[in-house]
Amino acid sequence: MSRIIPIIPGSSSLTMSESSVAYRGGPQLGADGKPLPLDFTHHLSEVTKRRQASLIKQYYRFFQIPGIKNLAGGLPNTKFFPFETLEAQSAKPERWQPTPNHPGDKDNKKDPAAAEPTHITVPTVSGEANPMKRVDVATALQYGQANGYPPLLDWVRKFTRDHLHPDAPYSGGPDVILTCGSTDGFAKTLEMFVNPWIDGLNDPRERPGLLCETFVYGNILSQAEPKGVQIVPVKADAKGMLATGPGGLEDVLKNWDVNKGRRPHLMYTVTLGHNPTGFVIPVSRRKEIYAICSRYDVIIVEDEPYWYLQFPSATAANMAKAGTLKQQEQEISKRTVSTGYPFLDSLTPSYVSIDVDGRVVRLDTFSKTIAPGCRLGWITAQPALIDRLARIAETSTQQPSGFVQSLVAELVMGPQPEAPSSSSSSSSSTTATTTPSSSWSLFRSSSSSVPQPAKDTPSGSGWQMSGWIRWLEGLRGMYERRMNRMCTILDSGSSLISSTTRLRATNSSSGTPGDWDVITTTPLYTYSWPEGGMFIWLRMHFDSHPLWQHPVFFAKNSAGKGGEGEKTKVIDGPTLSLALMLFLTLKPHLVLVSGGNMFSATPEIGKEIGWQYFRLCFAAVSEEDVDSGAQRFVDGVSAFWKITDAKVIEKLVEKLGEDLDAPGGEALMAVMGQAQEREGMNNLGGWLGC
């Protein structure tokens, strides 16, 4: 049961789908005393509304008859699977050393024994009768539920509900569905909420819109724009998306021009370690944004691949750089319900923690916690929306890879019982002995013969929940130290200091002339230490370059009409930005960065301000390259600012040829394409998949 969004009194000009949320007589409450989540059927796409549950799922009830001989399921026989076991050498959860949860706390000591790997095995058949705990080859590699492999799905659900979002405020709390990573999760979310719009075919007033920050992960644009979605940027500052003020969320929604399309009902945001800017939205700002989304009926799609990478040391460093002498009160972590783990309690919570309406769809992934190649993640949302997503998965991806799900499940879930004897295995293969809720397991039991148990049974060396949290703590520690090292080096080279000697007047007391030095400080770039994520976002001060606005002639234009060249008026910011990117890829610097145009929400933003920014990734490079790459960048920027001959800039940008005038970030991609194959290149761009 869900609440229906009411019409605001006095707002008859708004349709139900456009109305703000206002309660008449208070919200409807569930049995647990919490408000029921709202019904968002009015936001679903027409295709999503038409989707029905799979007929074969409805057929499951017949598989629950005790002693049934199941000839109905169209399943291959597990006896003929070519894999006996799935095995791996895996890390212990204590492998990496954590950093303190709060500035000033003592650093943790590393356990030398934690460096040794452990062995995990997914057996042919597990001795576990409970399908929510059973991990084996026979079940993992068989057809299964679209919402995920039951043991891993159950583990993720418990982690999400009990530890990640224990304070979810709506009745019953959220549910989850497994995905093939966050890209797949967002694709399914778009499918659920967006009706495709085609220019010239559909009414311009019906065009859907997607709210996002000024700078955004580019793959989101690649997914949304082909559906005709209009990208609607919202201004942001060092603390994230602006709730109010010119260009803020409320300003954009309140003053929306309906002739441009439907007022956006979908917002995409990364709030805990934003890509590319690295901000963490504080709780107070989060509450303001949520209230506005509730008022204007906007669905919040919260993509959080970096949620566990929140850096207390960066917060302290930024306050020190700003000259803040007194420790400011931190808003993060004043949860009403503990997660059960101090590490999780110390982190800024998700929008889910304040989602009284059930309007948040959160995307999570194992890509940044285990490995991107897993292609495994999950979506958290109110149960009614999860049910709709399951309908989409049933006719698209189905569940993620069984190989991946079973290995990850074995890694994180912990000990299991040994496999049964052959007689008990044979018996259980023909009789439905599981609980009524385990229809998936009953469906799987259609094979008349189950392979004999392997010699290698589960090792019992899985992490369990406490080990999983400890693994996340260690990862945060390793990435935080990398961030600290790179930022310390960047701080040292953020300005160019030069001195000149000038003759001064004769000293009246001694009667002898003297000279004096003039120290000049030129800002090269400014930035804040990232309070979360994997990236450092630099604003380059190209207006301080000696060739800023200098007239220059580009020979690439000499093939114009009549063979006459055209003079570029001045060396502007975009030209200097591209020139610097190219300059950094040449010897002796050999360092690659990502330009801000690649993350600009619209081409207009790229032209106006995108060229001012560079993104550096401290995550993917080797330990040695964290320091050397940062130093190369610092040295390269300093050397670039010492260029006073305009012909040098001219030659640099000529290397791009016609790509210099390419739209959007294509010129930047040309730079990166030319540079990435050079021997010894230190890649701080981290652009692939990030």
N, C-alpha and C positions, 0 to 999 in steps of 0.2 A: 504494500500500500504506500502511496506517495501523496504528498501535498500538491495541490494545483495552484499555479501562480495566479493570484487575484489581480484584478484591475485596480490601479491606484485611484482612490477617490479624487474626482476633479481632473482626471487625465483621459477624458473620453476620446481625445485625438490620437491616442496610442492604441495599437492593437495589443492583444494579449502577449504576442511574442516580443513586442517592443516595450512592454510595461516594466516598471520597476517592481520590486517585491515589497509588498506591504501586507501586513496581516490584519485581518478583521477578527478581533477578539483573541488575538494571540495565535501562535503556531499550533498545528495539530501534533499531538504527542504520541509516541509509540509506547509499548508496554514498559520499556525501561525508563520512561520519563523524559527522554530526549526528543527533540523535534524530528518528525519524519522528513526524509529528503524530498525535495520538490520533484514534480513530474515534468521532465523536459522533452516530452514527446513532440511538442510543437517545434523544437529545434532539430529534430531528426530529418535526415534527407528522405526524399520520397522512396528511394530504393530501400533504405534501411527500414522504413515503415512497412514495406511489403514483404520483408524477409520473414520466413516462418522457421520454426525449429525443425531440425532434421527428422524425417520420419523414422529412420533407423533408431534414433535416440528414444523415440516414443515406444519403440518395439522392445526396449530393454526389459520392461516389466515382465515379459514372458520368460526371460532368461533366469528369473529369480525362483522359478518353480523347483523345489528340491528334487534332485535325481534326474533332471531334464537332460535328454540327449540333444545337444544343440547342433542342428544341421542348418540353421538359418543364417549364421554369420558368414560373410564372404571373406574369410581370413585364410592366409597361407598357414601351413602347418609349421609350428615353431621348431619341429625336429629338423627341418631342412634349412634352417638359418646357418650360414657358414661360420658364424662366430660363436665360440664356446664361452669365452669370457671377454671382458673389457678391462684392461689394467693400465695403471699409470704410476709413475713415481711423482709424488706431489709434495708440496711444501708443508711444513708444520705451520700452524697459525702464528707461532711466536717467532717466525723467521726474521721479521723486520722490527726494528726498535721504534716504539711510539714516541711522540713528542708530548709535552704537557697539555692538558686540556684547558688550562688557563695561564695567561702570562704571569711569570714569576714562580710558577710551580717548578719543582725539581724535575730534571730530565730522567727518563727511565733507563735502567741499565739493560744491556743486551745480554741474552742468554746464549753462550757459544754453542750449546747443544742444539739450539733451535735451527741451526743452519743445515743440519742433516735432513735429507728427504725421508718421506715415509711412503709405503706402498699401499695403494688402494685397488680393490678388485670388485668388479661387478660380475657376480657368478652367473652361471647358466640359469639356475633356479635358486631362489632364496627360500629359506625356511620360514619366513615371516608370512603369517596368514592374513594380517591386516593389509589391504591394498594401499592404504595411505602410508605404509612404512616399507612396503616390499619393493626392493630395487633389484632387478635381475634382467638378464638378456631376453628371457622369454617374454616378459611384459614390455620392456623398453623398446624393443624392435618390432613389436606388433602394432597394428592399427590401434588408435586410442582416441581419447576425447580431444575436441578442438581447443579446450581451455587449458590443456597441459597434462603432462605425466602425473598421475595422482599423488605419488609421494613427494615429488618436488613442488607441485602446486600446493599441497597441504603445508609444506615447510615454509614456502614463500608467504602463504596466507598468514601463518602464525607469526612470522617475522614482521610482516607488515602491520598486522592488527595489534599485536601484543607489545612490540618493541619500537617499531618505526613511527607508528601513529596511534599510540594507546589513548590519546586524548581526542580522537575524532568525535565531533560533537553531535552528529545526527544519529538517529535511532538505528540500532543494529550494526552500525559501523560499515566501513567499506569492504568490498570484495576485490579479488584479483583475477587476472587471466594472463597466462604466459604468452610471450610474443617472440618473434625472431629478431629481437633487439629494438631499440627505440625508434629507428627509422620505420620499421614495420608497424610499431605501435602508433606512430603519428599518421602513417598511411591509413591505418584502420580508423583512427579518430576522424580524419578528414572524410573518409567514406561514410562514417556514421552521421556527421553533422552538415556536410556540404553537398548541395545540388550543383553539379557542373554547370558552368555558364559559358556561352560562346558568343563572342562579339559579332554583331551583325545578325545573330539569330535570336538571341534572348533580349528581353527588355532591359535596358541599362539600369533601370531602377531596381531590378531584381538581382543585380550582381552581388555575390557574397563578399565579405571582407574579413581580413585576419589582422587583428591588432598585434603589434610586437614592438620591441625596443628599436631605437634608431639603428643600432647595429645588432645583427642577428646571425646565427649559424646559417650559412648559405644554402645548405641542403634542404632546409625548411622551405625556402623560396622555390627551389626546384620541384618540390612536391606539390606545393599549393598553386603556383601560377598556371600550370597546364590545365587545372580545373577551372580556370577563369577567376580565381580568387584575387581580389584586390588587396594588395599589401598596404596596411594603414599604420605607419610608424607613429610611435608615441615617444616623446622626448624622455631622456634619462639623465641622471647625474651620477656622482660617485657612489650613491646608495641605491641605484637602480631606477626603474621606471618611475616617472613623476606621476603622482596621483592628481595633483591640482596645479594651477598656474598655466600660463600660455604654453600650448603644445602638450600639456599633461593629459592623462586619461580622461578626466571629467570634461576638460575643454574639448577634446576630440569628439566625445560622444554627445555632449550637450549641443554642440554646434554643428552636428552632422548634416550635410546637404543630401537629402534623399534623392536628388537627381543624379548623384554619383553612384548610387547603389543602395542596397539595404544597409541600415546601420549595423556595423559588425556585431555579431553575437558570439564570436570566437576569438580568444586571445591566446597567443603562444608566448611563453616566457620561460627563461632559465633564471632562477632566483638565488640559487646556492652555488656560487662559483660560475658566474655568467660567462658564456663563450660569445664574444672574445674578450670582454672587458674585465672579468674577474671580480665583479662586485657580489656582495651577499646582501639581499634586501632585509633590513631589520624588521622586527616584528611590528613596530608602530607603522611603518610605511606599508607593510603587508596588509594590515588591518584596514588602512585607508583605501587601498586598491581593491580589496575584497568588497568593501562596502559599496564602492562605485559599481563594481561588476554586478553585485546583487541588485542595485538600484536600476541599472540599465539591462539586466538579464543577460549577462555575458558569461559564457562557459570559459573557465580557466583551464588551459592545457599547460600543465607544469612539467617541463622536461628537466629531470634532475640527475644527469649522469655523474655529477661531481659532488653530490650532497655531502658525502663523508669527508671531502677534502676542504675543510674549513680551517683557516690558519690563524690561531690566536696571536702568534708572533707578528703577523702582518698588521693586525689591528693595532698592536702596541707600537710598531714601527711607524705607522701612518700618523698616530697621535704625536709621536716624538718629532716627526718631520714637520708637523703642523704647529709645533711649539706648545702643545698641550701639556702642562706641567702636572695637572691633577688627573688621576685616573677617572675617566667618565664611567658612569654606571652602565653596565652592559644590559641590553634588552634581551639578548638571546637566552634561551634556556629556562625561562620561568614557566615551566610546564605545570599544568594542573595534575597530571598523572605521570609518574616516573616511567621511563622506558625499561628500567631494571638494570641499566648499565650506565656508569658515570660518563663514559665516552659519548654515548648517544644523548644523554641528558645535557651535555655541554654544547651541543650543536643547535644552530638556529632551526626551528621546526618548519615543516612544510605548510603550504596553504591548507593541506588536509586537516591540520590541527585547528583551524578556525572555520572550516567549511560547514556551517550550519545548514546551508541549502542543499548540499550534495551536488554542487556545480563544478567541482574540481576533478579533472581527469589527469592523473599523474603518471608520467612515463619513467620507468626505471630500467636499468640495464646491468648485465654482468660484464659488459664490454670493458669498463674501466676498473672493475674489481677483480675479475678473473682474466678474461682475454677477449678482444674484439671478435676474433674468429669463432667464438662460441655462437654468435648470432642468437643470443638468448637474453630475454628481459621480461618485464611484466608491466601491466597497466593496473593502477589502483583507481577505483571509482565506486560510486554507489551501485548496489547490486543490479538495479534495473538497467543501467548503462553497460555493465559487464555482460549481462545477458544479451544485449544487442550486439556487443562486440563478438561474443561467441558465435552468433549467427553469421557474422561476416567471416570469421575464421573457418567455419564449417565449409564454406564454398571458396576458400582461397588457400591459405597456407596450411590449414589444419593445425596440428600442434607442431612445435619446433622439433628439431632432429632428436630422435630417441637416443642416439649415441651420446649426444651432448647432454641431454637432460639426465640420463642415468649416471654419467660420470660426475656431473656437478652434484646430483643428489647424493651419490656415494661420498663425495668429498665433504659436503656440508652437514649431512644428517647424522653421521656417527655410527656406532656399533649396531649390527644386526645379528640375528641368530644364524647358526650354520644351516646349510641346506638340508632338507629332509632326506630320508632313505628313499630308495627307488620305489619301494612298495607304496609308501605314503604319497609319493609324487604321482604315481600312476593313478592312485585312488582319487586324489584331489583333482585330477585333470578331467574327470567325467562327471563330477558331482558339484552342484552349486552349494558351497558351504560358507560363503562369505555373507556379510551383513547386507540387508536390503539396499543400503546406500552405495554399495560397491558394484553397481551395474556394469561399470567398465570392466572390472575383474571377471564378472560373469560372462560378459561378451567375449573376453579373451579366452575363456575356457572352452571355446568351440573346438579346439584342436583335440583329436582323440588320443594323441600321444605327446607327452612332454619329454624333452631330452633328459638324459640322466644327469644328476648334479655333478658339477665339475669338482675336481680335487681342491681347487682354490676357492674357498668360501670367503665372504666378506672379512676383511682384516680387522674391522672394528677400530680403524685408525682415523675415521672421519672426524671433522672438526667439532661437530655439534654447534649449538647456537652460541655458546660462550666463545668457542674457537673462531667462529665466523666474525664475531664482533672484534675479537683480538686481532684477526687478520686485517680488518678495516683500520684499526688503530695503527698497526704497523705501516700500512700503506700510506696513511695520512702523514706519519712521521717521516717516511722516506721522501715523499713529495714536498713536504714542508721544508725539509733541510735543503733540497735542491732549489726551491724558491728563494730561500734566504741567501744562499750563496750567489745566485744569479743577480738578485736585487742589490746585494751589497756591492757587486762589481759595477752594476749599472749606475748606482748612486755616485760612485767615484768618477764616472765620466759624463755626468749629465750636463756639465758646463765646460766651456773652453776658456781657460784662463791665460791671458797674455799680458805682457808688460812692455812698456816703452820708456826710454830714458829721455828726459827733457832737461834742458839747461834752465836753471833758476837764477833769479837775480842775485847780485853780490850780497853776501851776508854783511849787514851793517856793522856788526860787532867785530868780526874778524877782518873784513875787507877783502875776503877771498870768494870767488864764485863757487857755486856748488850745483850738482844736478840731483834730480829726484825721479823716482819711478812712478809711472801711472799703471795701475793694475786694472785690466778690463775683464769682466766676466760676461761671456756670451752664453745664454741658455741654449742648449742643443735639443733637449727633450725634457718633458716632465711626465710624471706618472705616479700612481699610488701602488704600493705593494698590494698584490692581489689577495683579498681576504678569503678566496676560495678558488677552486678550479685548477687548471693546468697552464694558464696563460698570463702573460704580462702585456698590458695595453699601454703603449707609449704614444704621447702626442709629440710629434716632431715640430720644432719651431723653425720651419723653413724661412719664415720672414726675417730671421736673424742671419741668414746666409749672406755672404758678401755679394753674391750674384743675384740676389732677390730682385726681381723686376728689371733685370739687365737686358738690353736689346740683344737679340741674337738672330743669326740666319741659319735655317736648317736646310742643308743641301737636299734632303729627301723631297723637298717641295719643288725642286728645279725642273721636274718633269711635268709642270703644270701646262696650262694652255700656252701655245706658242713657244714652249720650251723655256719660258721665263720663270725664274725662281720667285718665291714669295717669302718675305721676311716675317718671321714670328715677332710679334710686338715686343714681348718681354719673356724672360725666363720666369714662369709663374710657379705656383705651388705644385700642381700636378706634374709638371715637367721635372722639378727638383726631386719629387718623391720617386718617380720612376728612375731618374738618374742615380739616386742614392741606392735604390734596390739593386741596380745593375753594378754599380761601383763596389758594393759589398760582396758581390759574387766573384770579383776578380782577385787575383793574387796581389798582395799577400793575405787578404782578409778572408776570402772564401767562406762566407757565412750567408745563409739564406733566411729571409724573414717573410712574413705574410703582410701584405698591404691592406689598409683599411677598406679599400674599395671592394674587396672580396666579401666583406661582411656588412656592407651598406644595405639597408632594407629596400631602398629604391635607387635607381640610377641618379636621381636628383641629389640624394644625400651623398652619393659617391662623388659627384662633381662639386658639391658645396663644401663638404668637410671630410669625406672619406679618405682623401689623399693625405690628410694630416697625420694619420695614425699608422702604426706598425704593431703587429702582434707577434710576440715571441713565445715559444713553447718550451718550457723547461722539463717537460715530462718524457719525451720520446728519446732524447739524445743519451749517449752513454754518460757514465759518471764523469769521465775525463772531459767530455765536451761541454758539460754544464759550465765549467769555469772557462775553458778555452774559447768556447763559442761566445760567451758573454764578453770576454776580453777582446775577441776579434771584432765584435760589433762595436764596442766602445772605441777601439782604435780606428776602425773604419769610418765611423761617424765623425770623429775628430779630424781625420785626414780629409774627409769630404768637405768639411767646413773651411779648410785651408785652401781650397781650390779658388783661384781668383781669375782664371782664364776661361772665358765663356766658351771657347772652342772645345774645351774638355767636356763640358756638359753637352755640347752639340754632338760630339762624336759618340758619347754614351747613348743618348736617346736615338741616334741614327741606327744603332744596332737592332732596334725594334722594327725598323722599316715602317710599313703602314700600320702595324699593330699599335703604334702610339695613339692613333685616333680611334681605336676599337672601343665599342661601348662597354659600360660596366667594368668588370674586373678582367676583361680579356687581355688587356695589355699587361696586367700583373701576372696572369697565367703564362704569357709569353716569356716574361722575365724568368719565372720559375722553371719553365720548360727548358730554356737555354742553359740554366745554371745547375740543375739538379744532377746532371751527369758528369760534372767536373770532378776530377780526382781531388780528394781531400776536403770536399765541401762539407761544412758543418751546418746541418739543417735545423734552424730554430723556428722555421715556418710551421712545421707540424701540421701541414694543411690536409694531408690525406686522411679522411675519415674523422677529422676533429672539428 
